Amino acid sequence: MLRLEDLAELLETNRTAARARVAEFELAGKRFAFNSQPAIMGVINLSPDSWYRESVCLSPDAAVQRGRVLATQGADLIDLGAESTLAHAARVDAGAQTQSLLPIVQALRAEKVRVSVETYEASVARACLEAGANVVNLTGTEANDEIYRLAAAHAAAVIICYVQGKHVRAVGDFKFGDDIIALMRDYFSRQIEVASRCGVTRLILDPGLGFYYRNLQDSAVRIRYQMTTFLSTFRLRTLGFPVCHALPHAFEHFGQEVRSAEPFFAVLAALGKTDLFRTHEVPKVKAVLATLGEY
């Protein structure tokens, strides 16, 4: 159970970190003023294996239309993914990912919609950046140097995801350590150094929610980890960059009301000072943040 006493102890132990401020920057004409207002990233999944049905688009036209709707609903960015992160999902090679993504990136950018592309493949990042993508949502650890250089060349931002493995489709058991936030800080510190050396100035940190790790399939363990990470977000902001969270679903608890899960977790993420909310439920999350006085 999450108690008021737990929140009080977390704040008291990390009071200095709670005052941290992060970098702000502009993307495609919009100023992301993270220290005063969080941003929202809507999701489009191009893989039929993605289980969040409302976000799945199986044709370029459907994806572009959903992108328009998400932008109208208040999404500051649209995140496109061509391969599901679920362990049982079909793998999609770089060529097929590129073929799926490019027409959508081009169409949305033609309409001035800001686009993020989720990938761990350098060739996919290159093609999408050349087509006008504004952000690379980097979900791997092997081709990072090349992807950072590509992002710098296109004045794009990079979301650095915390991944314990080669990429999100190549992980095993999650290692918690004595303090998972400290482990994340170490990883992000190293990646920030590399990205900065490659010329990237627009960075966002994503702790990852772990649903693709083998030992986080038990809902009680996974949700406890996710709640702890949400509430401790402000400790990562001391690295000087904004933090993104993909809001989870907790289907085991929400069942048929699963579309209410992301707005619930948005409350915890907001309490932890999250800067960018990645969600399938843009209007619901926007309403939650507005109610909390965050948006």
HUNOR-V483780 format. One record per backbone hydrogen bond with DSSP energy under -0.5 kcal/mol. CO is the residue of the C=O (numbers start at 1). NH is the residue of the N-H. E is the energy in kcal/mol with one decimal. If there is no record, write none. Layout:
co=CO nh=NH e=E
co=CO nh=NH e=E
//
This chain:
co=1 nh=3 e=-0.6
co=3 nh=6 e=-0.6
co=3 nh=7 e=-1.6
co=4 nh=8 e=-2.3
co=5 nh=9 e=-2.3
co=6 nh=10 e=-2.3
co=7 nh=11 e=-2.3
co=8 nh=12 e=-2.6
co=9 nh=13 e=-2.3
co=10 nh=14 e=-1.1
co=12 nh=15 e=-0.7
co=14 nh=18 e=-1.6
co=16 nh=19 e=-1.5
co=17 nh=20 e=-1.9
co=25 nh=32 e=-3.3
co=27 nh=30 e=-2.0
co=30 nh=27 e=-2.5
co=30 nh=32 e=-0.6
co=31 nh=33 e=-1.0
co=32 nh=25 e=-1.0
co=32 nh=34 e=-1.5
co=33 nh=36 e=-1.9
co=33 nh=37 e=-2.3
co=39 nh=277 e=-2.6
co=40 nh=42 e=-0.5
co=40 nh=76 e=-2.5
co=40 nh=77 e=-1.4
co=41 nh=279 e=-2.8
co=42 nh=79 e=-3.4
co=44 nh=46 e=-0.5
co=44 nh=81 e=-1.9
co=45 nh=57 e=-2.6
co=47 nh=50 e=-1.4
co=51 nh=53 e=-1.8
co=52 nh=55 e=-2.3
co=52 nh=56 e=-0.5
co=53 nh=56 e=-1.2
co=55 nh=45 e=-2.4
co=59 nh=63 e=-2.2
co=60 nh=64 e=-2.7
co=61 nh=65 e=-2.3
co=62 nh=66 e=-2.4
co=63 nh=67 e=-2.5
co=64 nh=68 e=-2.2
co=65 nh=69 e=-2.2
co=66 nh=70 e=-3.0
co=67 nh=71 e=-2.3
co=68 nh=72 e=-2.3
co=69 nh=73 e=-2.2
co=70 nh=74 e=-0.8
co=70 nh=75 e=-2.6
co=71 nh=74 e=-0.7
co=77 nh=42 e=-2.6
co=78 nh=80 e=-0.6
co=78 nh=116 e=-3.5
co=79 nh=44 e=-2.7
co=80 nh=118 e=-3.1
co=81 nh=46 e=-3.1
co=86 nh=89 e=-1.3
co=93 nh=97 e=-2.5
co=94 nh=98 e=-2.5
co=95 nh=99 e=-2.2
co=96 nh=100 e=-1.9
co=97 nh=101 e=-2.6
co=98 nh=102 e=-2.6
co=99 nh=103 e=-0.6
co=101 nh=104 e=-0.7
co=101 nh=105 e=-2.6
co=102 nh=106 e=-2.8
co=103 nh=107 e=-1.9
co=104 nh=108 e=-2.6
co=105 nh=109 e=-2.5
co=106 nh=110 e=-1.7
co=107 nh=111 e=-0.8
co=108 nh=111 e=-0.6
co=108 nh=113 e=-2.6
co=109 nh=112 e=-1.8
co=114 nh=78 e=-1.8
co=115 nh=134 e=-2.1
co=115 nh=135 e=-1.5
co=116 nh=80 e=-3.0
co=117 nh=119 e=-0.6
co=117 nh=137 e=-2.9
co=118 nh=82 e=-0.6
co=119 nh=139 e=-1.5
co=120 nh=122 e=-0.5
co=121 nh=125 e=-2.2
co=122 nh=126 e=-2.7
co=123 nh=127 e=-2.1
co=124 nh=128 e=-2.4
co=125 nh=129 e=-2.6
co=126 nh=130 e=-2.3
co=127 nh=131 e=-1.2
co=128 nh=133 e=-2.7
co=129 nh=132 e=-1.3
co=134 nh=157 e=-2.5
co=135 nh=117 e=-2.2
co=135 nh=137 e=-0.6
co=136 nh=138 e=-1.2
co=136 nh=159 e=-2.7
co=137 nh=119 e=-2.0
co=137 nh=139 e=-0.6
co=138 nh=161 e=-1.9
co=139 nh=168 e=-1.6
co=143 nh=147 e=-2.2
co=144 nh=148 e=-3.1
co=145 nh=149 e=-2.2
co=146 nh=150 e=-2.1
co=147 nh=151 e=-2.6
co=148 nh=152 e=-2.5
co=149 nh=153 e=-2.1
co=150 nh=154 e=-1.2
co=151 nh=156 e=-2.8
co=152 nh=155 e=-1.3
co=157 nh=136 e=-2.2
co=158 nh=160 e=-0.7
co=158 nh=204 e=-2.2
co=159 nh=138 e=-2.0
co=159 nh=161 e=-0.7
co=160 nh=206 e=-3.0
co=161 nh=163 e=-0.7
co=163 nh=165 e=-1.2
co=164 nh=172 e=-0.6
co=166 nh=141 e=-2.7
co=166 nh=142 e=-0.7
co=167 nh=170 e=-2.2
co=170 nh=166 e=-1.0
co=172 nh=214 e=-2.0
co=174 nh=176 e=-0.7
co=179 nh=183 e=-1.8
co=180 nh=184 e=-2.4
co=181 nh=185 e=-2.6
co=182 nh=186 e=-2.1
co=183 nh=187 e=-2.1
co=184 nh=188 e=-3.3
co=185 nh=189 e=-2.6
co=186 nh=190 e=-1.8
co=187 nh=191 e=-2.3
co=188 nh=192 e=-3.0
co=189 nh=193 e=-1.9
co=190 nh=194 e=-2.0
co=191 nh=195 e=-3.1
co=192 nh=196 e=-2.6
co=193 nh=197 e=-2.1
co=194 nh=198 e=-1.7
co=195 nh=200 e=-2.6
co=196 nh=199 e=-1.2
co=201 nh=203 e=-0.8
co=202 nh=158 e=-2.1
co=203 nh=242 e=-0.6
co=204 nh=160 e=-3.1
co=205 nh=207 e=-0.5
co=205 nh=244 e=-3.2
co=206 nh=162 e=-2.7
co=210 nh=213 e=-1.7
co=213 nh=216 e=-1.3
co=214 nh=217 e=-1.0
co=218 nh=222 e=-2.6
co=219 nh=223 e=-2.9
co=220 nh=224 e=-1.8
co=221 nh=225 e=-2.1
co=222 nh=226 e=-2.7
co=223 nh=227 e=-2.8
co=224 nh=228 e=-2.3
co=225 nh=229 e=-2.4
co=226 nh=230 e=-2.8
co=227 nh=231 e=-2.3
co=228 nh=232 e=-1.3
co=230 nh=233 e=-1.5
co=232 nh=235 e=-1.9
co=232 nh=236 e=-0.6
co=233 nh=236 e=-1.8
co=233 nh=237 e=-1.0
co=235 nh=238 e=-0.5
co=236 nh=239 e=-2.0
co=237 nh=240 e=-2.1
co=240 nh=23 e=-2.2
co=242 nh=205 e=-2.8
co=243 nh=275 e=-2.2
co=243 nh=276 e=-2.0
co=244 nh=207 e=-0.6
co=245 nh=247 e=-0.7
co=245 nh=278 e=-3.3
co=250 nh=253 e=-1.7
co=250 nh=254 e=-2.4
co=251 nh=255 e=-2.5
co=254 nh=257 e=-2.6
co=255 nh=258 e=-1.5
co=257 nh=260 e=-2.5
co=258 nh=261 e=-1.8
co=258 nh=262 e=-0.6
co=260 nh=264 e=-1.5
co=261 nh=265 e=-2.6
co=262 nh=266 e=-1.9
co=263 nh=267 e=-0.9
co=264 nh=267 e=-1.1
co=264 nh=268 e=-0.9
co=265 nh=269 e=-2.5
co=266 nh=270 e=-2.6
co=267 nh=271 e=-2.2
co=268 nh=272 e=-1.5
co=269 nh=274 e=-2.0
co=270 nh=273 e=-1.7
co=272 nh=234 e=-0.7
co=275 nh=39 e=-3.0
co=276 nh=245 e=-2.4
co=276 nh=278 e=-0.7
co=277 nh=41 e=-3.3
co=277 nh=279 e=-0.6
co=278 nh=247 e=-2.6
co=279 nh=43 e=-0.8
co=281 nh=285 e=-2.5
co=282 nh=286 e=-2.8
co=283 nh=287 e=-2.0
co=284 nh=288 e=-2.0
co=285 nh=289 e=-2.7
co=286 nh=290 e=-2.3
co=287 nh=291 e=-2.3
co=288 nh=292 e=-1.9
co=289 nh=294 e=-3.2
co=289 nh=295 e=-0.9
co=290 nh=293 e=-1.1
co=294 nh=38 e=-0.8
//
